[in-house]
Amino acid sequence: MTLEPQDKKALSAVRMAKAYEFLEDARANLKEGRYKTAINRSYYAALSAARAILILDGANPETHEGVITMLSLRFIKPALLPVESVKRFKVLLSRRTDVDYGDFETTNKADAEDSVKITAEMLEVIDKARQKVMT
Protein backbone atom coordinates (compact mmCIF):
# COMPACT_ATOMS: atom_id res chain seq x y z
CA MET A 1 0.00 0.00 0.00
CA THR A 2 1.52 3.30 -1.09
CA LEU A 3 0.16 6.28 0.81
CA GLU A 4 1.21 9.87 1.16
CA PRO A 5 2.44 10.84 4.65
CA GLN A 6 -0.76 12.76 5.46
CA ASP A 7 -2.83 9.74 4.41
CA LYS A 8 -0.75 7.45 6.64
CA LYS A 9 -1.36 9.80 9.57
CA ALA A 10 -5.10 9.93 8.86
CA LEU A 11 -5.36 6.14 8.61
CA SER A 12 -3.29 5.77 11.76
CA ALA A 13 -5.69 8.08 13.63
CA VAL A 14 -8.70 6.06 12.44
CA ARG A 15 -7.10 2.81 13.55
CA MET A 16 -6.10 4.25 16.93
CA ALA A 17 -9.62 5.54 17.52
CA LYS A 18 -10.91 2.06 16.71
CA ALA A 19 -8.43 0.61 19.22
CA TYR A 20 -9.78 2.84 21.99
CA GLU A 21 -13.36 2.00 21.01
CA PHE A 22 -12.60 -1.73 21.20
CA LEU A 23 -10.94 -1.23 24.59
CA GLU A 24 -14.12 0.43 25.87
CA ASP A 25 -16.13 -2.49 24.47
CA ALA A 26 -13.80 -4.88 26.32
CA ARG A 27 -14.30 -2.98 29.57
CA ALA A 28 -18.08 -3.00 29.14
CA ASN A 29 -18.11 -6.73 28.42
CA LEU A 30 -15.89 -7.40 31.43
CA LYS A 31 -18.26 -5.43 33.64
CA GLU A 32 -21.19 -7.46 32.28
CA GLY A 33 -19.42 -10.76 32.98
CA ARG A 34 -18.88 -11.54 29.30
CA TYR A 35 -15.30 -12.67 29.74
CA LYS A 36 -14.77 -14.32 26.36
CA THR A 37 -15.98 -11.24 24.54
CA ALA A 38 -13.86 -9.00 26.77
CA ILE A 39 -10.79 -11.02 25.80
CA ASN A 40 -11.73 -10.91 22.13
CA ARG A 41 -12.26 -7.13 22.14
CA SER A 42 -9.04 -6.62 24.12
CA TYR A 43 -7.06 -8.43 21.47
CA TYR A 44 -8.66 -6.51 18.62
CA ALA A 45 -7.98 -3.24 20.42
CA ALA A 46 -4.29 -4.16 20.60
CA LEU A 47 -4.33 -5.29 16.96
CA SER A 48 -5.84 -1.98 15.83
CA ALA A 49 -3.25 -0.03 17.83
CA ALA A 50 -0.44 -2.09 16.32
CA ARG A 51 -1.80 -1.51 12.84
CA ALA A 52 -2.10 2.22 13.65
CA ILE A 53 1.61 2.55 14.31
CA LEU A 54 2.70 0.16 11.56
CA ILE A 55 0.95 2.11 8.82
CA LEU A 56 3.06 5.15 9.71
CA ASP A 57 6.08 3.13 8.59
CA GLY A 58 4.28 1.97 5.45
CA ALA A 59 3.60 -1.53 6.79
CA ASN A 60 0.13 -3.00 6.41
CA PRO A 61 0.43 -6.69 7.32
CA GLU A 62 -2.49 -8.90 6.38
CA THR A 63 -2.09 -11.55 9.10
CA HIS A 64 -1.90 -11.60 12.88
CA GLU A 65 1.59 -13.11 12.68
CA GLY A 66 2.55 -10.47 10.15
CA VAL A 67 1.68 -7.79 12.68
CA ILE A 68 3.95 -9.45 15.25
CA THR A 69 6.79 -9.73 12.75
CA MET A 70 6.47 -6.15 11.52
CA LEU A 71 6.21 -4.74 15.06
CA SER A 72 9.34 -6.65 16.00
CA LEU A 73 11.33 -5.54 12.96
CA ARG A 74 10.20 -1.95 12.67
CA PHE A 75 9.52 -0.85 16.23
CA ILE A 76 10.99 -3.31 18.76
CA LYS A 77 14.39 -3.86 17.15
CA PRO A 78 15.09 -0.09 16.82
CA ALA A 79 13.82 0.36 20.43
CA LEU A 80 10.84 2.55 19.51
CA LEU A 81 8.62 0.17 21.50
CA PRO A 82 9.60 -2.03 24.45
CA VAL A 83 10.09 -5.74 23.74
CA GLU A 84 7.33 -6.38 26.27
CA SER A 85 4.86 -5.06 23.68
CA VAL A 86 5.26 -8.09 21.43
CA LYS A 87 5.20 -10.50 24.37
CA ARG A 88 1.93 -9.00 25.57
CA PHE A 89 0.48 -9.01 22.08
CA LYS A 90 1.24 -12.74 21.84
CA VAL A 91 -0.51 -13.38 25.17
CA LEU A 92 -3.59 -11.52 23.93
CA LEU A 93 -3.53 -13.40 20.62
CA SER A 94 -3.27 -16.74 22.41
CA ARG A 95 -6.18 -15.93 24.69
CA ARG A 96 -8.27 -14.62 21.80
CA THR A 97 -7.59 -17.79 19.82
CA ASP A 98 -8.60 -19.93 22.81
CA VAL A 99 -11.90 -18.13 23.38
CA ASP A 100 -12.81 -17.89 19.71
CA TYR A 101 -11.81 -21.38 18.58
CA GLY A 102 -11.40 -23.53 21.68
CA ASP A 103 -13.94 -26.24 22.34
CA PHE A 104 -13.62 -26.14 26.10
CA GLU A 105 -14.16 -23.41 28.65
CA THR A 106 -10.69 -22.16 29.40
CA THR A 107 -11.28 -18.54 30.32
CA ASN A 108 -12.16 -16.85 33.58
CA LYS A 109 -12.62 -13.43 35.10
CA ALA A 110 -8.93 -13.12 36.01
CA ASP A 111 -7.86 -13.72 32.40
CA ALA A 112 -10.37 -11.18 31.14
CA GLU A 113 -9.31 -8.58 33.71
CA ASP A 114 -5.67 -9.15 32.85
CA SER A 115 -6.38 -8.89 29.12
CA VAL A 116 -8.14 -5.55 29.57
CA LYS A 117 -5.30 -4.28 31.77
CA ILE A 118 -2.59 -5.41 29.34
CA THR A 119 -4.45 -3.83 26.45
CA ALA A 120 -4.92 -0.50 28.20
CA GLU A 121 -1.20 -0.38 28.94
CA MET A 122 -0.30 -1.37 25.39
CA LEU A 123 -2.53 1.29 23.87
CA GLU A 124 -0.90 3.95 26.01
CA VAL A 125 2.62 2.86 25.03
CA ILE A 126 1.79 2.45 21.35
CA ASP A 127 -0.07 5.76 21.16
CA LYS A 128 2.86 7.61 22.73
CA ALA A 129 5.27 6.01 20.26
CA ARG A 130 2.86 6.75 17.42
CA GLN A 131 2.72 10.42 18.36
CA LYS A 132 6.52 10.52 18.47
CA VAL A 133 6.80 8.91 15.03
CA MET A 134 4.39 11.48 13.57
CA THR A 135 6.47 14.47 14.71
N, C-alpha and C positions, 0 to 999 in steps of 0.2 A: 504494500500500500504506500503510494507516494503522496504525501500531504505537505502543504506549505506549513511553515512554523505556526502561523496563527490558527490554522485548522487543527494541528496537533494539540495546541493548547485548548481549543474549544472542545475537542473530543475528549481530552483528558478531564476537563471540568465536568462534562456530562457523565463520564464514567465514575468520577469521584462522588458526584451527587447521588448516583445510583448506589454506590457503596454505602454511603451514609443512610440512604433510605432502607437498604437491605438490613443494615445493622439495627435500625429502629424496628423493623419487622421481626428480627430475631429477638430483640428485647421483649416485644409484645407477646410473641409466642412463648417465650420463657415464662413470662408472668402468668400466662394462661395455662401453663402446664403442658404445652405442646413441645416437648423436648426434641423430638426428631426434627420437627420443622424449624425450631430455633437453631439447631446444629446446621441444617441445610442452608438457612438464610445467612448464618454466620460465615459459612464457607463462601457463599456467593458474594457477600460483602467484601471479603478479602480478595476474591478473584477480581472483582470490579476495580478495587483499589490498585491491585497489581497491574491490571491492564491500563489503568489511568496513567501510571508512571511509565510503563513500557512504551506507550504510544508516543511519548515525548522524545524517545530515542529512536523512533521509527519502527519499533517492533510491535507486531500485532499477531502473536502466536494463536494458532487455531485449536490447540489442545491444552488440557490441564497441565500435562507434563512439559509442554512447550513453554508455558508461563514460568514454571519452576526453573527450567533451563535458562531462559532469557533473563529472569531476575538474577540468577546466579552470575551469569556472564556479564551483564550490563550494569548491575547495581550492587551486587554483593562483592564481587571480585575487586572492583575499584573503590570499595569501602564507602559507597554512597548510601547503602543500607546495611544494618547489622546482619551478620550471618544468621542470627536468631530468627530473622524474618522468614527465611526459607524453611527452617526447621518448624516454625509455627504453622506456616502454610501447609506443610506436609501433614501435620497433625490434623488440621482442619479438613484437608482432603480425605484423609483416612476415615475420619469420623463421618464425613458426609457420604462417602462411599458405603460405609457400614449401614447407615440409616436409610439410604435410598435403595440399596440393592441387597442388603443382608436379609436372610430368611428368619433369623431369630432376633429376639429382643436383646439388644446389647447396649442400649443407651440408658442413661439415667439423668436425674436432675443435675448432679455434680458435673457430668460431661457437658451438658448444655450450658450450665453457668460458666464453666471454664472456656468453652468455645466462644461465648459472647464476650467474655473478658479478654481473651487472646485477640479476638477480632477488633475490639475497640482500641486496644493498644497498637495493633498493626496499622489500623487506619490512621492513627495519630502520627506514627513514625513515617509511614508512606506519604501522607499528605505534606508533612514538613519537608521531606526530601523532594517531593514533587514541586513544591513552591520554590525550593532552592534551585532546582534544575531549570525552572521557567525564568529565573532572573538572569 
